Amino acid sequence: MTRKYIEGGVTCPVTRRISACMHSELPAVRAVASVARVTCGTLAALAAILAVQPRAVAEEISADSLRGPAVPVAVVPNALFVPPAAADAAHEPFEGTLKLAETKMTTVPANFKATRVLGREPQVFPGASVAFFTENGDLVPVTQEVIRVGSLDRGRSFWDLIVQPGRVWSDPSDKGWSRAAFPFALVNSLEGETHNGLALFLYRRHHVSRVRIQIVQQTAPYYVTDRFTAAALLPVTVAPLAGVDRTALARRYKASLADAVPVADWATLERKVGADALAGFDGATKSDDNVLSGLDDGTTFYLKSCDTAAGPLPWCDRARFGVWSATKALLASTALLRLAEKYGQQVFDLRIRDYVPALGDLPAWRDVRFRDAIDMATGVGEGSTRREPNDVGDGYLAPPDTHYDTWYEARSRADKVAAIAQASPAYPWGPGQVARYRDQDFFILGVAMDGLVRAREGGRTDLWMLLAHEVLAQIGIHDAPTNRTIEPDGSPGLPLMAFGYYPTIGDLVKIARLYQAHGRWGGVQILYAAQIEALIAGTAPRGRTTGRRNRFGESTYFNAFWEERYDSPEGCHLYIPRMLGWGGNLITLMPGGFTGIRLAKAANEADPPVDDTTGMEAVTNRLTKFCH
């Protein structure tokens, strides 16, 4: 409960070593092996598609097609966007700002359920400026923050944009031009999903070709309800890179590489523990819903799948994914636990209204504490007064109109707070008693925590600066794009905290490892340990009832985590904490330092497999017994 809604073709050894695929005769297979870190079996499927055109990398996305007139294009295999393993180095580095022209995309389906969303067009690629430089052959974006376009009502497009690092190389057939490619995601600053894609262009001195893009995967949508793929040739101009500290940016990028989480393919784990031990990891999740999945053992993340409509996603470890309400645990909980460690445990009992003046005169908020908001138990909401049995979703996005969309679509901090103040009925039981799911409560907790930080630090810093510097940077997260309020004065705005974070796989793993280590990193206690010890996997009941059940019992909600019941074959009756986001985005913190991750795009949360993690728990229990 959170937010809305191939074998054969190439011969590889029985061990399915990626190194064997790296030496395949098919350039596309080598290319994917070099960047996607996927199994040989998956590569074989892609090879079967491409085998009839073994020189597809040079011929399918040709220099002539990129430098020629703008014509409609279709989605092609992702491997055509990445360099072969033996690609030549680029003829020259790239440094500049690409000014991408707003362009109507060719989409599948051709017709969306709504041609305009919030007055804007979801089938139009945004006109955005993206700046890059090269570092040791990598194409590095100047920023990985959300580049706002559609959310600022610029142009026709609904979308904002995030770009990630890619690669530059050369191909002899391009006659002196170099190639550059990068992964990206379309997002919207009011929402929380990503539409993941790839981009490719040619460059030579001060000239660039058109940019070919395709969108091939997504996490669960809300306002744009269609699942879609898309492709386009974007007109583009280039301007010199200006106003940036190139040396500092390169240093930052090198640090991110040094801090990267080691990623291995699933076959490597199968060789270590046996395929039978890993059977059933994804449970009953529909394959069409899966975006990626894998298991971290505390030292290495083993990627099981990262598939798209056009084959494995290149640079999957660099791509960013919209995880919706998993943001609550990833950011809001982490921020609160940092404040408790920094300022003392009394932070949990501070009152929201003391730091949010607009709520000061409202009876419903009089006694609501920080701990009530993080537990989803403010006692504020528009559901029924039935509490036995409790339904945590009672009053959330349910008819009649619950004023949710008014808050959701409000842009500024002040407007969002005002929307909450105007619709704050109190339940008869008061705060701290019953869990009722509300995104608004996590947003208002973020406002209150920001007020606390500003008061304690004398205005020298804010909540996000503290979180980014004192937590994320310390654990090796150097970029953390997240949706923020849209302020009329152009200031950065407040992170939404309820949803809107766009992490990489590595970011998810690092935050999970911080919790697994009880908030301690590099010998320094970063988060408040006592609260983490109360929420990590164990036999003691914790949190408040939700009405959500699996075959082992009822889940509870505690400190932004969903505690799932799991009974091990050895007789342990456990509560296992999970970060959970709309569509089946799951980060599961299991005993033994293991973390299971599954990102998905399921549209029906009533379908039990969407949130069921008992499959990955059963697999992990085979690797490290939960009972001792």
Beta strands, then each sheet from edge to edge (+ up, - down):
strand 1: 95-100
strand 2: 103-104
strand 3: 106-108
strand 4: 124-125
strand 5: 129-135
strand 6: 138-141
strand 7: 160-163
strand 8: 166-170
strand 9: 178-187
strand 10: 195-204
strand 11: 207-208
strand 12: 211-218
strand 13: 229-234
strand 14: 236-239
strand 15: 263-265
strand 16: 290-296
strand 17: 301-305
strand 18: 520-521
strand 19: 524-525
strand 20: 544-550
strand 21: 553-558
strand 22: 561-567
strand 23: 573-581
strand 24: 585-589
strand 25: 595-600
sheet 1: 3+ 13- 12+ 10- 9+ 8- 6+ 5- 1+ 14-
sheet 2: 2+ 4-
sheet 3: 3+ 13- 12+ 10- 9+ 7-
sheet 4: 3+ 13- 12+ 10- 11+
sheet 5: 15+ 17+ 16- 25+ 24- 23+ 22- 21+ 20-
sheet 6: 18+ 19-
end
